[in-house]
Amino acid sequence: MYRMNLYLLRHGIAVEPGTPGYAKDADRPLTPKGERKLRNIASAMKALELEFDRVLFSPYVRARGTAVIIAKELGLEKKLEKCDALTPGGNLREVVDVLNHLKPAPENVLLVGHEPSMSELAAFLISGETTVSITMRKGGLCKLTAESLRPGRCASLDWLLTPKQMSLIG
């Protein structure tokens, strides 16, 4: 039976909304502190021996920056892929559709995106609803396992780690 491990990572600390020079939300980059914390999170991923077949990220600058740092630290630069469905406010069913059409079918996928989309995706795949309260902090990581990925209730939550927990592991 096919099994997919989905890892959902919220982007790192970014420049605040309204900061001069970043008129569009999509253009806000990571801060130096955010970049530093992400390198620690990548160290924790190494310590946990996490491996990814694909790294899909939102087209927003801060999500792409997060994915690039993680991929560089883990040697996954060739597995990076922009995914428009991970744009804030994107369609959760479209994310599932994108995942189901990846060829070859991956076993371990890292999705890098935003709140509330990441916690809504986790809630949707665990319960079939987006109203289940899950909080993902900036740099937080959760693991879901699905035997058959489909819209609605199909996955189980294996774990959810805060950035602080990740720094203790790394």
N, C-alpha and C positions, 0 to 999 in steps of 0.2 A: 504494500500500500504506500502511496506517495505521502510524504510528510514535509511540511514547510515550517521552518523556524523563522519567525519575523522578529526583527529587532527594531524597535522604534526609538529614535534618538531626537530629542528636541535640540534645536540649534543652540550654540553657545551665547554668551552675553554679547549683546550688540549695542551699537550707538543708539541712544534714546530717540524715540519719535520726536520730530520737531527740531532736531539738531540742525543748525545752519549747514548748508551744503548737501543735505540729504532730503530734498523735497518729497521724493517718492519713498513710501515705506519699503518697496522692493529693493531700494538702493542702499539701505542701512547695512554697513559692514559689522564684523565682529570688532570688539575692543581688544586692545593688547591683553587685558586681563582675561577676556573670554578665550582668546587664542591659547594663553598659558594653561588655563583650566582644561581646555580640550586636549592638550598634549598629555595632561595627567589622566584624563578619561581614557585616552588611547592606551596609556600604560596599564590602566586597569583592565581594558579589553584584552591586552596581551596576557596579563596575569590570569585572566579567566579563560584563556586559550580560545577566544572567540575567533571564528573564521567566517568570511562572507564570500559568497559566490558573486553577489552584485551589491553595489552601494547606489541606491537611488536617492536623489535629492531634489528638493524644491528649487525652482529657478531663481529664487530671491538670493541676493548676495550673501546674506548671513548664513543661510542654509548651505549654499555651495561652498562657502569658506569653511564651515564645519566639516562637511564631507571631505573636502580636500585635505584638511589637517589629519583627520582620522585615517584616510586612505594612505597618505604619505607615511604616517607613523607605522601603519600595519602592512605597507608594501602592496597596496591595492589600487594604485593609480589607474591601472588598465581596466578596473571593474567599476569605475565611476560612470554614472548615467543620469542625466537630467530627466526629471519626471514632472511634467506640467500638472498632473493630477495631485501632486503634493503642495501646490500653491495654496496659501491660506484661503479657506472657504471652498476648497476644491470638493469634488463629488467623491464620497467614500466608495461608492459602487465602482467608479472609474478606477480608483486605486486598486481595488480587487481585480478588476478586469485587466489592468496593466500587468499585475503580478501573475495572473493566470496565463498570460500570453508571452511571458518571457521564455525564450528558447536559447539553450536547453533549459529545462525547468530547474530552477535553483533550489537547493535545500536550505540555504541560509542567506537571508536578505536583510540588509540594513537600510531602513528608510529614515531619511533626515528631513525633518519638517518643523512645523510651527504649532503653537497652541492657539486655539483649542483643538485644532485638527488632529494632532497626534493622540491626545487622550480620547477624542471622539472616535477615532479609528479603532483604538484598543477596545473601548466600550462596545462599539458596534460589532466587532468580531467576537467578543466574549459573550455578550448578552443579546445582541440583535437590536439594541437601543443605543442612542447616543447620550441618553440622560444619566447613565451611571456615572457617578462622580469619581473620576480618576484625575489626579494632579501630577503633571509632569513638569518639573522645574527645568530651567535652562541647563542643558547638558545632562538631563535625566535620561535613563535608558530602561526600556522594558523589553521582556522577551515573551512572545506569544508562540504557541505551537498549534498548528492546524493539520489535521489528517487530510482534509479536503477544503481548500480555500474557496469560499463563496460569500456573497453578500449576506449579512446577518450572522446569527449565532453559529460559529464554526470553530472557534479557537479557545484555547485555555491560556490563562495568564500563568506563566512559570515564575516570573519575578519582575519587580519594579525597583530600580535603584535610583537614589537621589545622587546629585553630583558629589555631595559630601561623602556618601558611602563609596562612590567610585574612587574618590581621592584616597580614602583609607585602604582600598584594595590595591591601587596603583602605587 
